Amino acid sequence: MLGKLGLPGALLLVVTGCSSPPPPPAPPPPAETPVPGTVEPAGCLGTGITVKSGPVDAALGHRAVVLTLTNCGTAPRTLTGYPEIRLLDKEKRPMAVEVEHGSSYMAIDPGVSPQTVQPGGTLLSVVSWSNTVTVGSPEAGAYVTVAAAKGDPEQRITVDTDLGTTGKLKLTAWNPKLKD
């Protein structure tokens, strides 16, 4: 073969045979990214209640998300007070976060009073926090668990909470509408 191609042709064969780049590495598997507002367990709980969240609203370093409780059962349900909530990290582990009841920069707490929600009806509560960073490492939650009342089953909702270093959530009582 060298005789027919000559030395320049043989070098060309050697050079072109070696110049092919290696195949690109396989792409990494996609990371599991929670979809904001996703609820687990989804659907109506045995208590006849389901809770969902809206999008996170932001203003001047403050954040809030509205929780909407829907009576998906067949009987009226009366709730008095605040939902029970916990903040979880991206591995779904509970975070050491203080939950305070009351008004915040983002929402006015209507206060505690009995609220009867008819089948198909809704009640609202606002979870808010400040993204303030002072001393330490900023923390972020990925999920909020919500129980309509103490002792009720929890639903886990995907909510990105960029707490900074505050370690605190504020929560308003259940109410049929938000206060201005």
C-alpha positions in Angstrom: 0.0 0.0 0.0 2.9 2.4 0.7 4.1 1.9 -2.8 0.9 3.1 -4.4 0.3 6.1 -2.0 3.9 7.1 -1.5 5.2 8.7 1.7 2.9 11.8 1.7 -0.2 9.7 1.2 0.8 7.3 4.0 1.4 10.3 6.4 -2.0 11.7 5.4 -3.6 8.4 6.3 -1.8 8.3 9.7 -2.7 11.9 10.5 -6.3 11.7 9.5 -6.7 8.4 11.3 -5.6 10.0 14.6 -7.3 13.4 14.3 -10.8 12.2 15.2 -11.8 13.6 18.6 -13.1 11.2 21.2 -16.8 10.9 21.5 -18.3 13.4 24.0 -19.0 12.1 27.5 -22.5 11.0 28.2 -24.6 13.8 29.7 -25.2 13.5 33.5 -28.6 12.1 34.6 -31.1 14.9 35.1 -31.4 16.2 38.7 -34.7 15.8 40.4 -36.1 19.3 40.5 -39.3 19.7 42.4 -42.1 21.5 40.6 -43.2 24.5 42.7 -46.7 24.0 44.2 -46.7 20.2 43.8 -48.7 18.6 46.6 -48.0 15.2 48.2 -50.2 13.4 48.9 -52.3 14.9 46.2 -56.0 14.9 46.3 -58.6 15.0 49.0 -57.4 13.6 52.4 -59.6 11.5 54.6 -60.5 14.6 56.6 -62.2 16.1 53.5 -59.5 18.8 53.2 -56.8 19.5 50.7 -54.2 22.3 50.8 -52.3 23.8 47.9 -50.0 26.8 47.5 -49.8 29.6 45.1 -46.5 31.1 43.7 -44.0 32.8 45.9 -44.4 36.6 45.9 -41.4 38.8 46.6 -41.1 42.4 47.7 -38.0 44.2 49.0 -36.3 41.1 50.5 -39.6 39.7 51.8 -41.4 36.6 50.5 -44.8 35.1 50.9 -46.9 32.2 49.7 -50.6 31.8 50.0 -52.0 28.5 51.2 -55.4 27.6 50.0 -57.4 25.1 52.0 -60.3 23.5 50.1 -63.1 21.5 51.6 -63.2 18.6 49.1 -65.4 16.5 51.4 -69.2 16.3 51.7 -69.7 18.0 55.1 -68.9 21.5 56.5 -65.6 21.7 58.5 -64.9 24.4 61.1 -61.3 25.4 61.8 -60.1 27.9 64.4 -56.6 29.3 64.3 -53.6 28.5 62.3 -52.4 25.7 60.1 -49.6 23.5 61.4 -46.6 23.9 59.2 -43.0 22.6 59.1 -40.2 23.6 56.7 -38.2 20.8 55.0 -34.9 21.0 53.2 -34.3 19.5 49.7 -33.7 16.1 51.2 -37.1 16.4 52.9 -35.6 16.7 56.4 -37.2 19.1 58.9 -35.3 22.3 59.4 -34.9 24.2 62.7 -37.1 27.1 61.9 -39.2 29.2 64.3 -42.9 29.6 63.2 -44.5 32.8 64.6 -48.2 33.6 64.3 -49.2 37.1 63.3 -48.8 39.8 60.7 -45.8 40.3 58.5 -44.5 42.8 55.9 -46.4 40.7 53.3 -49.7 39.9 55.1 -52.0 41.1 57.8 -53.1 38.4 60.3 -56.9 38.5 60.7 -56.6 36.8 64.1 -58.2 33.7 65.4 -61.9 33.1 65.0 -63.9 30.0 64.1 -64.1 29.6 60.3 -66.6 27.1 58.8 -65.8 26.0 55.3 -68.6 24.5 53.3 -68.0 21.7 50.7 -66.2 23.3 47.8 -65.4 26.4 49.9 -61.9 27.7 50.7 -59.9 29.3 53.5 -56.5 31.1 53.1 -53.4 31.5 55.2 -50.1 33.3 54.3 -46.7 31.9 55.1 -44.1 34.7 54.9 -40.4 35.2 55.6 -37.6 37.7 55.0 -34.5 36.9 53.0 -32.1 38.6 55.4 -28.4 37.6 55.7 -26.5 38.7 58.7 -24.2 36.3 60.4 -23.9 32.6 59.3 -24.8 30.7 56.2 -28.0 31.4 54.4 -30.6 28.6 54.5 -33.2 27.5 52.0 -36.1 25.2 52.4 -37.6 23.2 49.5 -40.9 22.0 51.0 -43.5 23.1 53.5 -45.7 20.5 55.2 -49.2 21.7 56.1 -51.8 20.2 58.3 -55.2 22.1 58.4 -55.3 21.8 62.2 -53.3 20.1 64.9 -53.6 16.3 64.6 -54.7 16.4 60.9 -52.6 14.6 58.3 -49.9 16.7 56.6 -49.6 17.5 52.9 -46.1 18.3 51.6 -46.0 21.2 49.2 -43.0 22.2 47.1 -42.1 25.8 48.0 -38.7 27.4 47.7 -38.0 29.3 50.8 -34.8 31.4 50.7 -34.7 32.3 54.4 -31.3 33.9 54.5 -30.1 33.6 58.1 -33.4 34.6 59.8 -34.6 31.0 60.6 -38.1 32.3 61.0 -41.5 32.0 59.2 -44.6 34.1 59.9 -48.1 32.6 59.5 -51.5 34.1 59.4 -54.7 32.4 60.7 -57.1 30.6 58.3 -59.6 33.1 56.9 -61.9 33.2 53.9 -60.1 36.2 52.4 -56.8 38.0 52.7 -56.7 41.3 54.7 -55.4 44.4 52.9 
